[in-house]
Amino acid sequence: MRDVIVVGGGPVGILLAGLLAVRGLDVEVLERRAEPSRRSRAIGIHPPSMRALEELGLADAVVERAVRIRGGEVRCDGRALGRLTFREAAGRHPFVVSLPQYETEALLRARFDELSPGRYRSGVTVTDVRDRGDRVEVEVEEAGTATVLEARYVVAADGARSVIRALAGIRGIERGGGDTYLMSDYPAGEQAAEQAVLYFERGGVVESFPLPGGRRRWVAMTSSLQPDASSHDLAAIVESRTGVVLPSSGASVSAFSVQQRLAERLVSGRIVLVGDAGHQISPIGGQGMNLGWLDGLLLAPALALAIREPDAAASVLADYDRRRRR
């Protein structure tokens, strides 16, 4: 029987698993996807989140591969409305780290494999979860074979459409949302290498963030969801609103609708929610990933204490639930 099974091998699940492993816990990660996604997702790692990477010994490796966003500017009609700097943001990382999510995930997986060899399992689908009071049974299907795993605790890190949350009977409460966006990456051109730019234009908001390798991410608010849009379509929107002509790009385009939900509770017996499974907000700026990592920073020591001192479990997990929902 494992100490903890983490369901979901995205950036939140794998980071939490690493934080548990460095505390000596027996952890296994179950990921439904057979191969990691390379779609355009979170890029921003905020200064508070660097503490989690430092605990794993990954902070320097991430920063070496990333662009350091040291400030930002807001523009409209070709003029600057305001500027900000991250110089006084936090400690030795006074910047936002910009690195594609798939590169961050690869570093996290490699580190977890060093800590817990063979405990990251991909191509595994969870079909049922049963809290037995003293343990949790996890029914899984892998390569057409059904098996039952056991753990002292199960953590749902399986995203906004969390299967574990649904199986645990935890309701998600709508908190608004509905805005739609297009997002893709382009060669940087002449844009500043370490500056984010927000365009508050009459035609709609456009956002631009630097990436490693001489690229930039461009995000534009749209009037409706446009799942069939191409990189040419997004470039046309950017040019019409800002006058910026983007270089041609064959990168995929992500169309998404912002949803805001909060689970009615983050803890149900021996089942715990983290990241988008517990709270979903706009992903722009990496907000969802970073909030999930802050969940992990609080949950890892709480679970370690709950397993080491079972009499303290109810109290420490209730504290996690209360603080993170707040």
C-alpha positions in Angstrom: 0.0 0.0 0.0 1.3 3.4 -1.0 1.4 6.4 1.3 -0.1 8.6 -1.4 -1.5 8.1 -4.9 -1.6 11.3 -7.0 -4.1 11.1 -9.9 -2.9 13.4 -12.6 0.6 13.9 -13.9 0.4 17.5 -15.0 2.6 20.2 -13.5 0.6 20.4 -10.2 0.4 16.6 -9.7 4.0 15.9 -10.5 5.3 18.8 -8.4 3.3 17.7 -5.4 4.5 14.1 -5.8 8.1 15.4 -5.8 7.5 17.4 -2.6 6.0 14.3 -1.0 8.9 12.2 -2.2 11.6 14.5 -0.7 9.8 14.0 2.6 10.3 10.3 2.4 6.8 9.3 1.5 6.0 6.4 -0.8 4.2 8.1 -3.7 2.8 6.9 -7.0 1.5 9.1 -9.9 -1.2 7.9 -12.3 -1.5 9.8 -15.6 -4.2 9.0 -18.1 -2.3 10.3 -21.1 0.1 7.9 -22.7 2.3 10.8 -24.0 2.9 14.2 -22.5 1.1 17.1 -24.2 3.0 19.7 -26.1 0.1 22.1 -26.6 0.6 25.8 -25.7 -0.2 26.1 -22.0 1.1 27.8 -18.9 4.4 29.6 -19.2 4.6 31.9 -16.2 6.2 30.8 -12.9 5.7 33.4 -10.2 8.2 34.3 -7.5 6.3 32.6 -4.6 6.2 29.3 -6.7 10.0 29.3 -6.9 10.0 28.1 -3.3 8.5 24.8 -4.4 11.1 24.4 -7.1 13.8 25.2 -4.6 12.5 22.4 -2.3 12.9 20.0 -5.2 16.4 21.3 -6.2 15.1 22.5 -9.6 15.0 26.3 -9.3 18.3 26.9 -10.9 17.7 24.4 -13.8 14.4 26.1 -14.6 15.8 29.6 -14.5 18.7 28.5 -16.8 16.3 27.4 -19.4 13.8 30.3 -19.1 13.4 33.9 -19.9 13.2 36.2 -16.9 10.4 38.7 -17.3 11.5 41.6 -15.2 8.7 44.0 -15.9 5.7 44.9 -18.0 4.0 47.7 -19.8 0.4 48.6 -20.6 -0.2 50.3 -24.0 -3.2 51.8 -25.9 -3.3 53.6 -29.2 0.5 53.3 -29.5 1.4 55.0 -26.2 2.3 53.6 -22.8 -0.3 53.9 -20.1 1.9 52.6 -17.4 4.8 50.3 -16.4 5.7 48.0 -13.6 8.8 46.2 -12.4 9.2 43.0 -10.4 12.5 44.1 -8.9 11.1 44.0 -5.3 8.9 40.9 -5.9 10.7 38.3 -3.8 14.1 37.2 -2.6 16.6 36.0 -5.2 13.9 35.6 -8.0 12.7 39.2 -8.6 11.1 38.2 -11.9 8.5 36.0 -13.5 10.1 32.9 -15.0 8.8 32.2 -18.6 9.2 28.6 -19.7 6.7 26.4 -21.8 4.7 24.1 -19.6 5.9 21.0 -21.4 9.5 21.8 -20.6 8.7 22.5 -16.9 6.8 19.2 -16.8 9.8 17.3 -18.3 12.1 18.7 -15.6 9.6 17.8 -12.9 9.2 14.2 -14.2 12.9 13.7 -14.4 13.4 14.9 -10.8 10.5 12.7 -9.5 12.0 9.7 -11.3 15.3 10.4 -9.5 13.4 10.5 -6.2 10.9 7.6 -6.8 12.1 5.5 -9.8 9.3 3.9 -11.8 6.5 5.5 -9.8 5.2 7.7 -12.6 2.8 5.6 -14.6 1.3 6.9 -17.8 -1.6 5.4 -19.8 -3.5 4.6 -16.6 -7.2 5.5 -16.3 -8.9 5.7 -12.9 -12.4 4.2 -13.0 -13.4 4.3 -9.4 -12.2 5.5 -5.9 -13.5 4.1 -2.6 -12.6 5.6 0.7 -12.6 2.7 3.2 -11.9 4.8 6.3 -8.4 3.5 6.9 -7.3 3.5 3.3 -8.4 4.4 -0.2 -9.0 1.8 -3.0 -8.3 3.1 -6.5 -9.7 1.0 -9.4 -7.6 1.5 -12.6 -7.5 0.3 -16.1 -4.1 -0.1 -17.8 -3.6 -1.7 -21.2 -7.0 -3.3 -21.0 -6.4 -4.8 -17.6 -8.4 -3.7 -14.5 -6.6 -3.7 -11.1 -7.2 -2.2 -7.6 -4.5 -0.1 -5.9 -4.4 1.0 -2.3 -3.1 4.1 -0.6 -3.4 5.9 2.7 -4.4 9.1 0.8 -5.4 9.9 -2.8 -4.8 13.4 -4.2 -6.9 14.6 -7.2 -4.7 16.6 -9.5 -6.7 15.6 -12.6 -7.8 19.1 -13.7 -11.0 21.1 -14.0 -13.0 18.1 -15.2 -11.7 16.0 -12.3 -13.0 12.4 -12.3 -11.8 12.0 -8.7 -13.8 15.0 -7.6 -16.9 13.6 -9.2 -16.4 10.1 -7.8 -16.0 11.7 -4.3 -19.3 13.5 -4.7 -17.7 17.0 -4.3 -19.6 19.8 -6.0 -17.9 22.6 -7.9 -19.5 26.0 -7.4 -19.6 28.4 -10.4 -18.0 31.7 -9.7 -18.4 33.5 -13.1 -16.2 33.5 -16.2 -17.1 33.1 -19.8 -14.5 35.3 -21.6 -12.9 33.6 -24.6 -9.4 33.9 -25.9 -7.0 32.7 -28.7 -3.4 31.9 -27.8 -0.3 30.9 -29.7 3.5 31.4 -30.0 5.4 33.4 -32.7 9.0 34.5 -33.4 9.7 37.5 -31.2 10.7 40.0 -33.9 11.8 43.3 -32.4 9.8 42.9 -29.1 11.7 43.5 -25.9 13.2 40.2 -24.6 12.4 40.6 -20.9 9.1 42.6 -20.9 5.5 41.6 -20.9 3.1 43.9 -22.8 -0.6 44.3 -22.3 -2.6 46.2 -25.0 -5.8 47.7 -23.7 -7.2 48.5 -27.1 -10.8 49.4 -28.2 -11.0 46.3 -30.3 -10.2 44.1 -27.3 -7.4 43.1 -25.0 -4.1 41.6 -26.4 -1.3 40.3 -24.3 2.3 39.4 -25.2 4.9 37.5 -23.1 8.5 36.6 -23.9 9.5 32.9 -24.3 12.9 31.2 -24.6 14.4 30.6 -28.0 13.5 34.1 -29.4 9.7 33.5 -29.3 6.8 35.3 -27.8 3.3 34.2 -26.7 0.4 36.2 -27.9 -3.1 36.1 -26.4 -6.2 37.9 -27.7 -9.6 38.2 -26.2 -12.3 37.2 -28.7 -16.0 37.8 -28.9 -16.7 34.0 -29.0 -14.9 30.7 -28.8 -13.0 30.0 -32.1 -11.7 26.4 -31.9 -10.9 26.3 -35.6 -8.8 29.5 -35.7 -5.2 29.4 -37.2 -2.1 31.3 -36.3 -2.8 33.5 -39.3 -6.2 34.4 -37.8 -4.7 35.3 -34.4 -2.0 37.4 -36.1 -4.7 39.3 -38.1 -6.5 40.1 -34.8 -3.3 41.3 -33.2 -2.4 43.5 -36.2 -5.9 45.0 -36.4 -5.9 46.0 -32.7 -2.3 46.9 -32.1 -0.7 47.5 -35.4 2.0 44.9 -34.6 2.7 42.6 -37.5 3.6 39.1 -36.3 6.0 36.8 -38.3 4.5 33.7 -39.8 4.2 30.8 -37.5 3.1 27.2 -37.9 2.5 26.8 -34.1 -0.8 25.4 -32.9 -3.5 27.8 -31.6 -5.3 27.2 -28.4 -8.9 28.6 -28.1 -10.3 28.6 -24.6 -13.1 29.9 -22.5 -12.3 31.2 -19.0 -14.2 29.3 -16.2 -14.2 30.2 -12.5 -15.2 27.4 -10.1 -14.4 26.5 -6.5 -15.0 23.1 -5.0 -17.3 23.1 -2.0 -14.5 21.4 -0.1 -10.9 20.4 -0.9 -10.8 17.4 1.6 -13.3 14.5 1.8 -12.0 11.9 4.2 -8.8 10.5 2.6 -9.3 12.2 -0.7 -7.8 15.7 -1.3 -8.1 18.1 -4.2 -5.3 20.3 -5.6 -5.0 22.7 -8.5 -7.8 23.0 -11.1 -9.6 20.0 -9.6 -10.3 22.2 -6.6 -10.3 25.8 -8.0 -10.4 26.9 -11.6 -9.6 30.4 -12.8 -8.2 32.1 -15.9 -5.1 30.3 -17.0 -3.5 33.5 -18.4 -0.2 34.2 -16.8 0.0 30.7 -15.4 -2.3 31.6 -12.6 -3.9 28.1 -12.3 -0.6 26.3 -12.3 0.9 28.6 -9.7 -2.1 28.4 -7.4 -1.9 24.6 -7.7 1.8 24.7 -6.8 1.0 26.8 -3.7 -1.6 24.1 -2.8 1.3 21.6 -3.0 3.6 23.7 -0.8 1.0 23.6 2.0 -0.4 20.1 1.4 2.9 18.2 1.2 3.9 18.9 4.9 0.3 18.4 5.9 0.1 14.9 4.4 3.5 14.0 5.8 2.3 14.9 9.3 -1.1 13.2 8.8 0.7 9.9 7.8 3.3 10.2 10.5 0.9 11.2 13.3 -2.6 9.9 12.3 -4.3 11.7 15.3 -3.3 15.0 13.8 -4.7 14.2 10.3 -8.1 15.7 10.6 -6.8 19.0 12.0 -3.9 19.5 9.5 -6.1 18.6 6.5 -8.9 20.9 7.7 -6.3 23.7 7.9 -5.3 23.0 4.3 -8.9 23.1 3.2 -9.7 26.3 5.0 -6.5 28.2 4.0 -6.5 27.2 0.3 -10.2 27.7 -0.3 -9.8 31.2 1.3 
